[in-house]
Amino acid sequence: MERKIWFKAKPYGMGWYPATWEGWLITLFYVVLLVSSFNLVDSNSGSTSGIIFGVLLYFFVLTLYLLFIAWLKGERFGWRWG
């Protein structure tokens, strides 16, 4: 049984891009959560350094989660020459 690929490998370099509606939905969900994290951190933090640290923390966690899903549901990871 062949598994369904949500993310295709980029033709040059490393990385993936969404190839199905499921991949696009995950990508949209990532963007929505990232934008909402700006509002959440801004409303709960009083200092500029707290806002920057909070947003960076959300950014790294959400990006790792997106990369993990792309690794699970995408084509094989590796450098591509085209």
Contacts in CASP RR format, 6 or more apart in sequence:
PFRMAT RR
TARGET T0000
AUTHOR 0000-0000-0000
METHOD contacts of the structure
MODEL  1
MERKIWFKAKPYGMGWYPATWEGWLITLFYVVLLVSSFNLVDSNSGSTSG
IIFGVLLYFFVLTLYLLFIAWLKGERFGWRWG
3 73 0 8 1.000
4 20 0 8 1.000
4 22 0 8 1.000
4 73 0 8 1.000
5 19 0 8 1.000
5 20 0 8 1.000
5 73 0 8 1.000
5 74 0 8 1.000
5 75 0 8 1.000
6 18 0 8 1.000
6 19 0 8 1.000
6 20 0 8 1.000
6 22 0 8 1.000
6 23 0 8 1.000
6 26 0 8 1.000
6 69 0 8 1.000
6 70 0 8 1.000
6 73 0 8 1.000
6 74 0 8 1.000
7 16 0 8 1.000
7 17 0 8 1.000
7 18 0 8 1.000
7 19 0 8 1.000
7 23 0 8 1.000
7 69 0 8 1.000
7 70 0 8 1.000
7 73 0 8 1.000
7 74 0 8 1.000
7 75 0 8 1.000
8 16 0 8 1.000
8 17 0 8 1.000
8 19 0 8 1.000
8 74 0 8 1.000
8 75 0 8 1.000
9 15 0 8 1.000
9 16 0 8 1.000
9 74 0 8 1.000
9 75 0 8 1.000
9 76 0 8 1.000
9 77 0 8 1.000
9 78 0 8 1.000
9 80 0 8 1.000
10 16 0 8 1.000
10 17 0 8 1.000
10 80 0 8 1.000
11 80 0 8 1.000
11 82 0 8 1.000
12 80 0 8 1.000
12 81 0 8 1.000
12 82 0 8 1.000
13 78 0 8 1.000
13 79 0 8 1.000
13 80 0 8 1.000
13 81 0 8 1.000
14 77 0 8 1.000
14 78 0 8 1.000
14 79 0 8 1.000
14 80 0 8 1.000
15 70 0 8 1.000
15 77 0 8 1.000
15 78 0 8 1.000
16 70 0 8 1.000
16 74 0 8 1.000
16 75 0 8 1.000
18 24 0 8 1.000
18 26 0 8 1.000
18 27 0 8 1.000
22 73 0 8 1.000
23 73 0 8 1.000
26 66 0 8 1.000
26 69 0 8 1.000
27 66 0 8 1.000
30 62 0 8 1.000
30 63 0 8 1.000
30 65 0 8 1.000
30 66 0 8 1.000
33 58 0 8 1.000
33 62 0 8 1.000
34 58 0 8 1.000
34 59 0 8 1.000
34 62 0 8 1.000
37 54 0 8 1.000
37 55 0 8 1.000
37 58 0 8 1.000
37 59 0 8 1.000
37 62 0 8 1.000
38 55 0 8 1.000
40 58 0 8 1.000
41 50 0 8 1.000
41 51 0 8 1.000
41 54 0 8 1.000
41 55 0 8 1.000
41 58 0 8 1.000
42 51 0 8 1.000
45 51 0 8 1.000
45 54 0 8 1.000
71 77 0 8 1.000
END
